[in-house]
């Protein structure tokens, strides 16, 4: 494996599920398939810039706490760095670095002119008040002020962050530079230049690629049995859209509990229940309570992991019954589990394709903002759908032509485009 001298090994994660090692393994497999030069592979294996800042914040109690905030800028070969900011207790620098690398391949695969980045703070947002979260977010962005910008690096929401945090980030950046800069983040509220369709975009993209994969099998979404892990930005939107398209969403879950209904859940009713019940699924009447582990092994046609990484592993992969796994989360299937699913003929729609709807609409938001011309939702969804469907077919065609699995096909397309741009641009000096 290529050395990654820029990254300290701060977490003793077992090697087989270290997200950064996993990301490098996929990169190396693509490089072998493409017969990439070793020097190019070494450049692409290392993030261009790794930033860790200290974020001192006064809590509501008056106590001062210092948090560590990371931003990893993997590559800007194709355009400005682009990637979400995650607030979750499991955030580590290596995880953020892996996710930054995935963003590079994802943008290249979708043909959008961005590089890849990611950021995060290891906190559980529910343990902090809104005021504390605002102070954490604003100080984080002010520490990053010289490293971000609409043509430099453009953050977006990820786990634990949403349009609210993006508005704080946009405001902090704008106040510091002295004028409004909506293009510095995407996933903003509509009131400050957000795009219609952004909130549902990642879930919509996942639904679109599943629909295309079913079409290739001579099937449709109508009546297809779908189980979804994670009921947040991505999983919640995916559940709604699968439901609206006529699929039977038989199970959903969040971090504490899952619910299952053999005949299909009424997703709008589940959402209304959660709104009235402090965002909890606990006690939902028209379903059976199940664990998160049980959700992954439900008898279904399509499994959509939309929460964390490393959810389908060597331990549970043999119990997975789905015929299609659509990786709406980043890295939910480990390397070994991926091989096992492949061997069983399960179709795995890889994360860099299946969850790309979010960055596509982020790109459309940025384009609308830069041109001061905003589109209706129908146009945003149509443009996104075109890019997703095109990328899906490119991946399937690459897989068929090279006789390789879909994930490797997606990687060869993404990595190949970045490598080509790198060799065309040449090395400075
Ligand atoms: P979110 O914070 O809105 O929702 C996360 C969901 O996962 C919540 O329902 C939470 O309860 C659940 N969850 C947390 N820990 C869990 C656990 N241990 N087991 C099961 N469920 C758990 O986050 P999100 O924005 O929906 O992101 C989910 C995934 O999708 C992440 O991997 C993220 O990187 C990826 N993603 C998000 C976007 C986006 O636009 N938000 C885009 C691309 C990829």
Boltz pocket constraint, residues with backbone or C-beta under 6 A from the ligand:
constraints:
  - pocket:
      binder: B
      contacts: [[A, 157], [A, 158], [A, 159], [A, 160], [A, 161], [A, 198], [A, 202], [A, 229], [A, 230], [A, 231], [A, 232], [A, 233], [A, 234], [A, 235], [A, 253], [A, 254], [A, 255], [A, 256], [A, 292], [A, 306], [A, 307], [A, 308], [A, 309], [A, 328], [A, 329], [A, 330], [A, 355], [A, 356], [A, 358], [A, 359]]
      max_distance: 6.0
